[in-house]
Amino acid sequence: MTHSCLICHAPYHPIVTWQHVLTLKNLDILCEKCRRSFLFISGEMCESCGRPFQHLDSSYRQGPVCTDCIRWQEDDDWKDVLTKNRSVYLYNDFMKEVVSLWKFRGDYAIVKAFEEDFSREFFRHFDDTFLIAPIPLSTERLYERGFNQAKALAELLNLPIHDILTRHHHEKQSKKSRRERLQTENVFQLAEPISLANQRIVLIDDIYTTGTTLRHAAKVLLEADAASVSSFTLARG
């Protein structure tokens, strides 16, 4: 039976294996070309942010961590705020286009293309004892987009989701330099006054770039007595 690829819409014949037959595993909703265009993060990586070392110049690395994470650790305001980040794919040109289709042109269904990989990789690094908290959008941004991409990803994990943060509307962080991002007032706050004592939390978001957004969110949670805050994202920029 011919299917239409969810991303490129080209007709294709999904590959059927005995695993599909015996376990009722769903057929791939992407053509083989699109599926191969997602690049998994694998091999040696920064133990802190999950940045792959394979194509990174050695000058950006010191032992098991990258120089970006060393800078975070040398800043007294941000030291140990984020325990670690792990991501599924590299944020290559193909992923940028897919994210654009998904987030900015409103093709919500694309999230299903990530389901198997996102869930499998999450449980490689975390487990169901962690509290899952998606990075929120501001009310204005949610109205523009129609959905929160971070929450859509969190829903792929089939775990309880905790909307414990809210976000003020602010200029897009991508338009700012690293210094400007750090100096920006924290846009996150607790949705309601709660204690997170002894809770290990994983923030869910679509992309880790500088890590500033995730650290701002993590700081709020640590101030509410969370035991630790890590993050898990679809892509690593």
Secondary structure, DSSP 8 states (H G I E B T S, - for coil): --EE-TTT--EE-----HHHHHH-----SS-HHHHHHS-B--SSB-TTT--B-TTS-GGGEETTEEHHHHHHHHSTTTTTSS--EEEEEE--HHHHHHHIIIIIS--GGGGGGGHHHHHHHHHHH--TTSEEEE----HHHHHHHSS-HHHHHHGGG-S-B---EEE---S-GGGS-HHHHHHS---EEESS----BT-EEEEEEEEESSSHHHHHHHHHHHHTTBSEEEEEEEEE-
